[in-house]
Amino acid sequence: MNATNFYPRPAGMTPREVRQILFGVLLTMFLAALDQTIVAPALPTIARDLHGFDSVSWVVTAYLLSATATTPILGKLSDLYGRKNVMVISVAVFLAGSIACALAPSMFLLICARALQGAGGGALLALANTIVADVVSPRERGRYQGYFASVFAIAGILGPILGGFFSEYISWTVIFWINLPIGLLAIWIARRALAHLPVKGIAHHIDYLGSALMATATVSLLLALTWGGHRFAWLSAPTLGLVLLSAVLYALFLRQQSVAREPVLPLSLFANPVIRMTSLLGFTVMVINIGATVYVPLYLEFVRGMNAYDSGLVLIGLMVGVVGGALITGQYMRFLGRYKAPPIIGVTAAAIGLFYLAYGSAARTNAEIVTVLTVTGLGLGTAFPAMMVSTQNAAHGGNLGIATANHMFFRSLGGAAGVAFLGAVIFGVLASHIDIDRGADLNDILQPGPVLTAVRPYLGDAFSAFFAAAGAVAVLSAIGFLFMKEVPLRQNAGQETPAE
């Protein structure tokens, strides 16, 4: 990496300091990216070992709940107290959660440990992207998408392979132990490299009430989305009560943000049309991406008859495709200073691929499935750098951390909603064919036993509906990109000004 190519550089920073910062960021990105890809292939094995098919989806949901609730708060703290301090604490919390996950003797304790892991892990990608924005201009970030994409490529390839291999041949606990050496190295590097980043020398006031309201409102909403249609009917008192509670808490949160001295989520951000649209698109794209990551392995194992290791190998196509799409958009931004065209084309291609799997998936060969998943990943991948860089390009320099964290918040919210929504689609199709206890969870249905035997003839139809629903969300996302305002990318680092 030739650091002399960075321009313009934040005042007072040498090329060597920029190089050290980016290396630390890349390592942190790898830690977060690996955790996103290594767990999915192991979920069926985890459920069998801990006798928790009825709650295995919470291994993903608990992490997303915690990450979603804490990401905006940690983004604000990084604006106030500096990226280094918040990054080191976040990695430490993530590692504590990883140890707790590996030692968990029951599904309940594993879910609690995943929530702790998410409290730290949720901030890692947001902080990494914010730090990149501190030292590289929006226009020039495209130049370095190759390095970032390489990190996700390695994680995308290693994650499914290692997750499937460890769970199939060694122990699923290794997927959490492996975080320790990487995380400790990340802390050591971050403490040294990120010390070069400046910290504001101003008095701070943390909006604790706003933070608590946002966290509880978000958890209430995601619980409603997760339990609705599964544990409780959509129109049942518990589900509607959670939705109502969430609405009241969000209303109180918005009022608090309008009067807080230093709001955790400045409402002025949403006066910007680019940030409004990227928040919505971050939500919808992650509905598809996380939904596919969670449910495609189940499709491969229960419909295609693959084991955890083989399903991990197939999932590589989706992961590598996402990286390739991000690389394409990065180079497009680098040379043209714009960002709309790649995601419009790419997300449309992803929609076509998902509909292709939806209609006639039983007749598709394994080679076709790998190809279509790769194309789908490629299409989704074009969206991620476009959304992130356009968000940062539109933000005030002083709000860069919270603007980035806000975008990651909506992405995390979309991921959790995607698990709930797409799981409900699969569950609904199965329930339309046979009598299923509405209090059951999808993974409860898929555990070995008479229920699985009864639903097996209908699993193909259920997953076809899953692919069709994901394709419909992709169509809506492509339309959103089409109407998103495009502002030429600026060439100043860490000093973004909002587009009116």
Protein Blocks (a to p, Z undefined) as FASTA:
>chain_A
ZZklgccddehiafklmmmmmmmmmmmmmmmmmmmmmmmmmmmmmmmmnopmklmmmmmm
mmmmmmmmmmmmmmmmmmmnojklmmmmmmmmmmmmmmmmmmpcbfklmmmmmmmmmmmm
mmmmmmmmmmmmmmpcfklmmmmmmmmmmmmmmmmmmmmmmmmmmmmmmcfklmmmmmmm
mmmmmmmmmmmmmmmpccddbdddddfklmmmmmmmmmmmmmmmmmgoplpcfkbmklmm
mmmmmmmmmmmmmmmmmmgmbafbdfklmmpmklmmmmmmmmmmmmmmmmmmmmmmmmmm
mmnopafklmmmmmmmmmmmmmmmmmmmmmmmmmnopaklmmmmmmmmmmmmmmmmmnop
lmpcfklmmmmmmmmmmmmmmmmmmmmmmmmmmpcfklmmmmmmmmmmmmmmmmmmmmmm
mmmmmmmmmmmmpccdfkbcfklmmpgcjklmmmmmmmmmmmmmmmmmmmmmmmmmmmmm
mmpccddddfbehiaccdZZ
